[in-house]
Amino acid sequence: MKKTYYLIAAIMMLLSSSILAQSPNRRGNKMNTEMDQKLLERKLAYFKENLMLTPKENVAFEKAYREFTSKKIASRKTFKTEVIDVIQEGKANDLSEREQTVLIRKKMQLDLERFNMRKDFEAELMKILPPIKVIRYFKIERQFNRELMNRFKNRKNTKGRKTSRRPRFGTPPPPPED
């Protein structure tokens, strides 16, 4: 039983550290808030452009989406302060087995809260929009996230070096070198 707890704690620490190693450096709460706000505005504009909402649906959708996003950001900050910071600063190794178990349970509880927030938001969407637009919302959200990740990948690949990779947004490939 004791080995199982150690195994779970070790796996959680490894997964968390690998995820944290891939995330960009954080420059402070103000910077994250500004970036979150810019991303929110871009997402809302993208949804408005592609969902074809009526003015009434647009107002209700924007209100629900802003509320969901603010809850999501607050949950992310709570998760960071209560779980990630403990793991990242190496304090998890100094915790007793019982405290490590509490940390894992706290992570699982916060994950469940995030899931329930998403479920509540989707139920709210079902009240606001007809089913076909809710389905379209899921598709458009995936497209937006995919495009955003592709832009980050392209920007990361082109910083300070030439790549043979062709940009995805319709530009022709470079001419072959002689």
SEKEVEX-330656 format. One line per field, with one value per atom (N, C-alpha, C): chain; atom name; x, y, z; residue in three letters. Coordinates in pm, whole numbers, always signed. Each point is the difference from the previous one (the first is absolute). Layout:
% SEKEVEX-330656
chaine <- (A_...)
atome <- (CA_...)
u <- (X_...)
v <- (Y_...)
w <- (Z_...)
residu <- (ALA_...)
This chain:
% SEKEVEX-330656
chaine <- (A_A_A_A_A_A_A_A_A_A_A_A_A_A_A_A_A_A_A_A_A_A_A_A_A_A_A_A_A_A_A_A_A_A_A_A_A_A_A_A_A_A_A_A_A_A_A_A_A_A_A_A_A_A_A_A_A_A_A_A_A_A_A_A_A_A_A_A_A_A_A_A_A_A_A_A_A_A_A_A_A_A_A_A_A_A_A_A_A_A_A_A_A_A_A_A_A_A_A_A_A_A_A_A_A_A_A_A_A_A_A_A_A_A_A_A_A_A_A_A_A_A_A_A_A_A_A_A_A_A_A_A_A_A_A_A_A_A_A_A_A_A_A_A_A_A_A_A_A_A_A_A_A_A_A_A_A_A_A_A_A_A_A_A_A_A_A_A_A_A_A_A_A_A_A_A_A_A_A_A_A_A_A_A_A_A_A_A_A_A_A_A_A_A_A_A_A_A_A_A_A_A_A_A_A_A_A_A_A_A_A_A_A_A_A_A_A_A_A_A_A_A_A_A_A_A_A_A_A_A_A_A_A_A_A_A_A_A_A_A_A_A_A_A_A_A_A_A_A_A_A_A_A_A_A_A_A_A_A_A_A_A_A_A_A_A_A_A_A_A_A_A_A_A_A_A_A_A_A_A_A_A_A_A_A_A_A_A_A_A_A_A_A_A_A_A_A_A_A_A_A_A_A_A_A_A_A_A_A_A_A_A_A_A_A_A_A_A_A_A_A_A_A_A_A_A_A_A_A_A_A_A_A_A_A_A_A_A_A_A_A_A_A_A_A_A_A_A_A_A_A_A_A_A_A_A_A_A_A_A_A_A_A_A_A_A_A_A_A_A_A_A_A_A_A_A_A_A_A_A_A_A_A_A_A_A_A_A_A_A_A_A_A_A_A_A_A_A_A_A_A_A_A_A_A_A_A_A_A_A_A_A_A_A_A_A_A_A_A_A_A_A_A_A_A_A_A_A_A_A_A_A_A_A_A_A_A_A_A_A_A_A_A_A_A_A_A_A_A_A_A_A_A_A_A_A_A_A_A_A_A_A_A_A_A_A_A_A_A_A_A_A_A_A_A_A_A_A_A_A_A_A_A_A_A_A_A_A_A_A_A_A_A_A_A_A_A_A_A_A_A_A_A_A_A_A_A_A_A_A_A_A_A_A_A_A_A_A_A_A_A_A_A_A_A_A_A_A_A_A_A_A_A_A)
atome <- (N_CA_C_N_CA_C_N_CA_C_N_CA_C_N_CA_C_N_CA_C_N_CA_C_N_CA_C_N_CA_C_N_CA_C_N_CA_C_N_CA_C_N_CA_C_N_CA_C_N_CA_C_N_CA_C_N_CA_C_N_CA_C_N_CA_C_N_CA_C_N_CA_C_N_CA_C_N_CA_C_N_CA_C_N_CA_C_N_CA_C_N_CA_C_N_CA_C_N_CA_C_N_CA_C_N_CA_C_N_CA_C_N_CA_C_N_CA_C_N_CA_C_N_CA_C_N_CA_C_N_CA_C_N_CA_C_N_CA_C_N_CA_C_N_CA_C_N_CA_C_N_CA_C_N_CA_C_N_CA_C_N_CA_C_N_CA_C_N_CA_C_N_CA_C_N_CA_C_N_CA_C_N_CA_C_N_CA_C_N_CA_C_N_CA_C_N_CA_C_N_CA_C_N_CA_C_N_CA_C_N_CA_C_N_CA_C_N_CA_C_N_CA_C_N_CA_C_N_CA_C_N_CA_C_N_CA_C_N_CA_C_N_CA_C_N_CA_C_N_CA_C_N_CA_C_N_CA_C_N_CA_C_N_CA_C_N_CA_C_N_CA_C_N_CA_C_N_CA_C_N_CA_C_N_CA_C_N_CA_C_N_CA_C_N_CA_C_N_CA_C_N_CA_C_N_CA_C_N_CA_C_N_CA_C_N_CA_C_N_CA_C_N_CA_C_N_CA_C_N_CA_C_N_CA_C_N_CA_C_N_CA_C_N_CA_C_N_CA_C_N_CA_C_N_CA_C_N_CA_C_N_CA_C_N_CA_C_N_CA_C_N_CA_C_N_CA_C_N_CA_C_N_CA_C_N_CA_C_N_CA_C_N_CA_C_N_CA_C_N_CA_C_N_CA_C_N_CA_C_N_CA_C_N_CA_C_N_CA_C_N_CA_C_N_CA_C_N_CA_C_N_CA_C_N_CA_C_N_CA_C_N_CA_C_N_CA_C_N_CA_C_N_CA_C_N_CA_C_N_CA_C_N_CA_C_N_CA_C_N_CA_C_N_CA_C_N_CA_C_N_CA_C_N_CA_C_N_CA_C_N_CA_C_N_CA_C_N_CA_C_N_CA_C_N_CA_C_N_CA_C_N_CA_C_N_CA_C_N_CA_C_N_CA_C_N_CA_C_N_CA_C_N_CA_C_N_CA_C_N_CA_C_N_CA_C_N_CA_C_N_CA_C_N_CA_C_N_CA_C_N_CA_C_N_CA_C_N_CA_C_N_CA_C_N_CA_C_N_CA_C_N_CA_C_N_CA_C_N_CA_C_N_CA_C_N_CA_C_N_CA_C_N_CA_C_N_CA_C_N_CA_C_N_CA_C_N_CA_C_N_CA_C)
u <- (+83_-83_+88_+103_+90_+73_+38_+69_-89_-129_-94_-7_-5_-3_+126_+115_+125_+3_-50_-3_-90_-118_-92_+62_+59_+62_+113_+82_+111_-50_-103_-56_-57_-73_-59_+110_+107_+108_+69_+23_+63_-86_-129_-91_-7_-12_-10_+128_+114_+125_+22_-42_+17_-93_-119_-93_+52_+52_+51_+124_+80_+121_-35_-117_-39_-73_-45_-77_+94_-48_+84_+21_+106_+25_-112_-38_-105_+64_-56_+60_-76_-92_-75_-148_-78_-146_-53_+58_-49_+17_+114_+26_-96_-21_-91_-142_-41_-133_-18_+99_-7_-6_+82_+0_-132_-52_-129_-110_+5_-102_+9_+122_+17_-49_+33_-44_-151_-60_-146_-66_+53_-58_+15_+114_+20_-94_-16_-90_-144_-43_-137_-22_+98_-12_-7_+81_+1_-136_-53_-131_-109_+2_-101_+4_+121_+18_-49_+22_-25_-128_-57_-119_-131_+3_-119_-114_+27_-98_-92_-121_-90_+47_-42_+44_-36_-118_-41_+88_+25_+87_+142_+45_+135_+22_-97_+12_+3_-93_-7_+125_+46_+119_+123_+17_+117_+0_-115_-10_+37_-56_+28_+147_+55_+138_+97_-27_+86_-3_-118_-13_+76_-17_+71_+151_+46_+143_+57_-73_+51_+7_-98_+6_+118_+22_+110_+135_+15_+125_+22_-108_+11_+37_-58_+33_+145_+47_+139_+96_-34_+85_+0_-117_-9_+83_-12_+76_+149_+41_+142_+51_-74_+49_-6_-103_-17_+71_+26_+59_+132_-3_+117_+119_-23_+111_+67_-78_+57_+89_-48_+76_+122_-19_+108_+115_-32_+104_+71_-38_+66_-46_-106_-49_-69_-43_-70_+88_+130_+92_+11_-20_+12_-129_-109_-128_-5_-78_-21_-89_-9_-83_-146_-45_-139_-24_+96_-12_+5_+81_+5_-134_-60_-132_-104_+7_-92_+20_+125_+31_-59_+14_-55_-152_-61_-146_-47_+77_-34_+5_+101_+10_-120_-36_-115_-129_-15_-118_-7_+113_+2_-28_+50_-32_-150_-60_-144_-79_+45_-66_+8_+115_+14_-95_-10_-92_-144_-38_-137_-27_+100_-17_-28_+76_-18_-139_-41_-131_-112_+12_-101_-5_+118_+4_-69_+26_-63_-151_-45_-144_-60_+74_-45_-9_+97_-4_-125_-37_-120_-126_+1_-115_+0_+118_+15_-14_+66_+11_-76_-41_-58_+110_-39_+100_+102_-43_+95_+109_-32_+102_+91_-52_+87_+101_-46_+91_+103_-46_+91_+100_-45_+90_+116_-30_+105_+102_-50_+87_+86_-62_+71_+103_-34_+95_+124_-19_+113_+83_-68_+73_+83_-59_+72_+124_-17_+113_+108_-42_+96_+77_-70_+68_+95_-42_+84_+128_-13_+118_+90_-58_+81_+77_-63_+71_+115_-21_+109_+113_-35_+102_+79_-70_+69_+87_-49_+79_+122_-18_+111_+103_-43_+91_+76_-55_+65_+81_+4_+79_+148_+71_+144_+61_-80_+58_-91_+62_-78_-53_-122_-56_-45_-3_-49_-151_-58_-143_-75_-102_-80_-110_-20_-109_-134_-96_-128_-102_+24_-103_+9_+16_-13_+117_+112_+113_+74_+51_+68_+132_+48_+128_+113_+111_+113_+61_+63_+63_+116_+27_+112_+133_+89_+133_+88_+81_+90_+133)
v <- (-119_+119_+126_-6_+114_+24_-109_+10_+62_-30_+55_+152_+48_+145_+67_-61_+55_+0_-108_-10_+108_+18_+103_+138_+26_+131_+25_-103_+16_+25_-72_+20_+140_+45_+135_+106_-18_+98_+1_-118_-6_+64_-32_+58_+152_+45_+144_+72_-58_+67_+4_-106_+2_+101_+15_+100_+140_+22_+132_+35_-99_+28_+49_-36_+40_+133_+48_+124_+120_+111_+119_+64_+79_+71_+98_+5_+92_+131_+112_+130_+76_-64_+67_+0_+27_-5_+103_+119_+104_-43_-57_-44_-112_-95_-109_+52_+96_+57_+69_+76_+67_-101_-103_-102_-77_-30_-68_+85_+130_+91_+9_+9_+5_-129_-112_-129_-11_+45_-3_+83_+120_+86_-64_-60_-66_-119_-77_-115_+46_+101_+49_+51_+72_+48_-117_-102_-119_-71_-13_-64_+81_+131_+86_-13_-6_-7_-134_-108_-132_-69_+43_-66_+50_+118_+58_+14_+73_+19_+118_-10_+115_+98_+127_+96_-44_-57_-45_-117_-95_-113_+47_+98_+52_+58_+80_+63_-107_-96_-106_-88_-33_-83_+70_+128_+73_+8_+25_+8_-135_-108_-134_-37_+33_-36_+79_+128_+82_-53_-38_-53_-132_-87_-129_+22_+92_+26_+56_+90_+55_-108_-91_-112_-92_-22_-87_+61_+130_+67_-5_+23_-8_-141_-99_-139_-31_+53_-22_+62_+120_+65_-80_-49_-82_-126_-64_-121_+28_+114_+35_+21_+76_+30_-119_-83_-110_-128_-20_-127_+21_+76_+13_+62_+108_+66_-94_-83_-96_-99_-49_-99_+65_+118_+66_+42_+45_+48_-114_-122_-114_-28_+65_-21_-136_-58_-128_-110_+8_-102_+7_+121_+19_-32_-23_-29_-144_-21_-137_-73_-130_-79_+45_+30_+46_+134_+92_+130_-13_-93_-27_-53_-87_-54_+112_+90_+114_+87_+21_+78_-65_-130_-72_+11_-17_+11_+142_+99_+138_+23_-58_+10_-66_-118_-70_+79_+63_+81_+121_+66_+116_-42_-116_-51_-26_-55_-25_+130_+101_+132_+59_-14_+49_-71_-132_-78_+47_+20_+44_+140_+88_+133_-11_-85_-20_-57_-97_-63_+103_+85_+103_+101_+36_+94_-59_-126_-63_-13_-23_-2_+139_+103_+138_+30_-49_+18_-64_-115_-69_+83_+82_+87_+122_+46_+124_-23_-105_-24_-126_-4_-125_-107_-128_-108_+5_+36_+2_+103_+113_+102_-42_-78_-53_-96_-86_-93_+79_+104_+84_+70_+40_+62_-94_-129_-95_-9_-6_-10_+127_+115_+128_+18_-44_+11_-85_-122_-85_+65_+59_+66_+116_+81_+114_-48_-100_-51_-60_-69_-58_+110_+103_+112_+72_+18_+67_-80_-131_-84_+0_-3_+5_+131_+109_+129_+1_-54_-8_-89_-112_-90_+70_+67_+69_+112_+74_+109_-56_-111_-61_-53_-60_-58_+105_+117_+102_+99_-11_+93_-30_+87_-5_-109_-71_-103_-25_-48_-34_-142_-19_-134_-38_-127_-48_-19_+24_-17_+114_-33_+98_+54_+132_+56_-52_-11_-60_+96_+127_+95_+44_-94_+27_+66_+19_+60_-110_+31_-103_-40_-119_-44_+85_+9_+78_-70_+77_-62_-88_-106_-88_+74_-34_+63_-72_+78_-59_-32)
w <- (+0_+0_+0_+82_+10_-132_-66_-128_-106_+8_-96_+11_+124_+20_-52_+28_-50_-153_-57_-146_-59_+56_-49_+15_+117_+24_-99_-25_-93_-142_-41_-134_-14_+101_-5_-8_+76_-3_-135_-57_-132_-107_+1_-99_+16_+123_+23_-40_+32_-34_-150_-71_-145_-65_+55_-52_+28_+119_+36_-81_-34_-78_-139_-51_-134_-2_+114_+1_-8_-57_-11_+137_+9_+125_+28_+126_+37_+45_-43_+29_+107_+65_+105_-30_+102_-14_-98_-1_-90_-146_-33_-137_-38_+91_-29_-19_+81_-11_-135_-41_-129_-114_+9_-104_+0_+119_+9_-62_+26_-54_-152_-53_-146_-64_+60_-53_+6_+109_+12_-110_-24_-104_-138_-27_-130_-16_+107_-6_-25_+73_-17_-143_-54_-137_-98_+24_-86_+6_+121_+15_-68_+19_-63_-151_-52_-145_-56_+73_-55_+48_+111_+53_-63_-62_-61_+101_+107_+107_-29_+48_-5_+106_-7_+103_+142_+19_+132_+47_-89_+34_+28_-77_+16_+139_+47_+133_+108_-8_+101_-5_-120_-14_+58_-35_+48_+152_+60_+147_+62_-52_+55_-20_-118_-27_+87_+19_+88_+143_+47_+136_+13_-98_+0_-3_-82_-11_+130_+64_+127_+107_+3_+95_-32_-129_-43_+40_-17_+36_+151_+77_+146_+44_-64_+33_-33_-113_-40_+102_+51_+101_+130_+40_+121_-16_-115_-28_+7_-56_+0_+142_+80_+134_+94_-14_+95_-40_-128_-43_-73_-108_-88_+74_+75_+69_+99_+68_+95_-73_-113_-76_-65_-59_-74_+92_+119_+91_+73_-29_+61_+142_+43_+136_+15_-111_+6_+57_-24_+53_+152_+55_+143_+75_-73_+63_+49_+104_+46_-100_+15_-90_+9_+118_+20_-71_+12_-65_-152_-50_-144_-49_+79_-34_-2_+96_+3_-124_-39_-120_-125_-11_-116_+0_+116_+9_-34_+42_-33_-150_-65_-146_-65_+48_-57_+22_+115_+29_-93_-21_-90_-144_-41_-134_-14_+103_-2_-7_+74_-5_-141_-64_-137_-95_+17_-83_+22_+126_+29_-54_+4_-60_-149_-67_-144_-29_+80_-17_+20_+102_+25_-114_-53_-112_-122_-28_-116_+19_+123_+28_-22_+38_-23_-150_-76_-145_-60_+52_-50_+24_+106_+27_-92_-35_-77_-150_-50_-144_-42_-126_-51_-8_+3_+3_-114_-119_-113_+23_+63_+28_+114_+94_+106_-60_-89_-67_-82_-69_-78_+92_+120_+98_+33_+25_+32_-113_-122_-117_-14_+16_-15_+111_+120_+110_-29_-50_-38_-110_-100_-109_+53_+87_+56_+75_+86_+78_-91_-104_-95_-71_-47_-68_+94_+123_+99_+24_+16_+21_-122_-119_-122_-10_+38_-3_+98_+120_+98_-51_-61_-55_-109_-91_-110_+53_+98_+57_+73_+71_+72_-98_-110_-98_-79_-16_-82_+81_+130_+81_-15_-66_-6_-85_-76_-86_-118_-107_-118_+16_-44_+5_-141_-23_-129_+4_+116_+16_-66_-72_-71_+91_+3_+81_-49_+90_-32_-59_+0_-39_-145_-91_-142_-70_+66_-70_-75_-117_-80_+65_-32_+58_-58_+75_-53_-120_-90_-117_+43_-76_+37_-14_+92_-4_-100_-73_-102_+55)
residu <- (MET_MET_MET_LYS_LYS_LYS_LYS_LYS_LYS_THR_THR_THR_TYR_TYR_TYR_TYR_TYR_TYR_LEU_LEU_LEU_ILE_ILE_ILE_ALA_ALA_ALA_ALA_ALA_ALA_ILE_ILE_ILE_MET_MET_MET_MET_MET_MET_LEU_LEU_LEU_LEU_LEU_LEU_SER_SER_SER_SER_SER_SER_SER_SER_SER_ILE_ILE_ILE_LEU_LEU_LEU_ALA_ALA_ALA_GLN_GLN_GLN_SER_SER_SER_PRO_PRO_PRO_ASN_ASN_ASN_ARG_ARG_ARG_ARG_ARG_ARG_GLY_GLY_GLY_ASN_ASN_ASN_LYS_LYS_LYS_MET_MET_MET_ASN_ASN_ASN_THR_THR_THR_GLU_GLU_GLU_MET_MET_MET_ASP_ASP_ASP_GLN_GLN_GLN_LYS_LYS_LYS_LEU_LEU_LEU_LEU_LEU_LEU_GLU_GLU_GLU_ARG_ARG_ARG_LYS_LYS_LYS_LEU_LEU_LEU_ALA_ALA_ALA_TYR_TYR_TYR_PHE_PHE_PHE_LYS_LYS_LYS_GLU_GLU_GLU_ASN_ASN_ASN_LEU_LEU_LEU_MET_MET_MET_LEU_LEU_LEU_THR_THR_THR_PRO_PRO_PRO_LYS_LYS_LYS_GLU_GLU_GLU_ASN_ASN_ASN_VAL_VAL_VAL_ALA_ALA_ALA_PHE_PHE_PHE_GLU_GLU_GLU_LYS_LYS_LYS_ALA_ALA_ALA_TYR_TYR_TYR_ARG_ARG_ARG_GLU_GLU_GLU_PHE_PHE_PHE_THR_THR_THR_SER_SER_SER_LYS_LYS_LYS_LYS_LYS_LYS_ILE_ILE_ILE_ALA_ALA_ALA_SER_SER_SER_ARG_ARG_ARG_LYS_LYS_LYS_THR_THR_THR_PHE_PHE_PHE_LYS_LYS_LYS_THR_THR_THR_GLU_GLU_GLU_VAL_VAL_VAL_ILE_ILE_ILE_ASP_ASP_ASP_VAL_VAL_VAL_ILE_ILE_ILE_GLN_GLN_GLN_GLU_GLU_GLU_GLY_GLY_GLY_LYS_LYS_LYS_ALA_ALA_ALA_ASN_ASN_ASN_ASP_ASP_ASP_LEU_LEU_LEU_SER_SER_SER_GLU_GLU_GLU_ARG_ARG_ARG_GLU_GLU_GLU_GLN_GLN_GLN_THR_THR_THR_VAL_VAL_VAL_LEU_LEU_LEU_ILE_ILE_ILE_ARG_ARG_ARG_LYS_LYS_LYS_LYS_LYS_LYS_MET_MET_MET_GLN_GLN_GLN_LEU_LEU_LEU_ASP_ASP_ASP_LEU_LEU_LEU_GLU_GLU_GLU_ARG_ARG_ARG_PHE_PHE_PHE_ASN_ASN_ASN_MET_MET_MET_ARG_ARG_ARG_LYS_LYS_LYS_ASP_ASP_ASP_PHE_PHE_PHE_GLU_GLU_GLU_ALA_ALA_ALA_GLU_GLU_GLU_LEU_LEU_LEU_MET_MET_MET_LYS_LYS_LYS_ILE_ILE_ILE_LEU_LEU_LEU_PRO_PRO_PRO_PRO_PRO_PRO_ILE_ILE_ILE_LYS_LYS_LYS_VAL_VAL_VAL_ILE_ILE_ILE_ARG_ARG_ARG_TYR_TYR_TYR_PHE_PHE_PHE_LYS_LYS_LYS_ILE_ILE_ILE_GLU_GLU_GLU_ARG_ARG_ARG_GLN_GLN_GLN_PHE_PHE_PHE_ASN_ASN_ASN_ARG_ARG_ARG_GLU_GLU_GLU_LEU_LEU_LEU_MET_MET_MET_ASN_ASN_ASN_ARG_ARG_ARG_PHE_PHE_PHE_LYS_LYS_LYS_ASN_ASN_ASN_ARG_ARG_ARG_LYS_LYS_LYS_ASN_ASN_ASN_THR_THR_THR_LYS_LYS_LYS_GLY_GLY_GLY_ARG_ARG_ARG_LYS_LYS_LYS_THR_THR_THR_SER_SER_SER_ARG_ARG_ARG_ARG_ARG_ARG_PRO_PRO_PRO_ARG_ARG_ARG_PHE_PHE_PHE_GLY_GLY_GLY_THR_THR_THR_PRO_PRO_PRO_PRO_PRO_PRO_PRO_PRO_PRO_PRO_PRO_PRO_PRO_PRO_PRO_GLU_GLU_GLU_ASP_ASP_ASP)
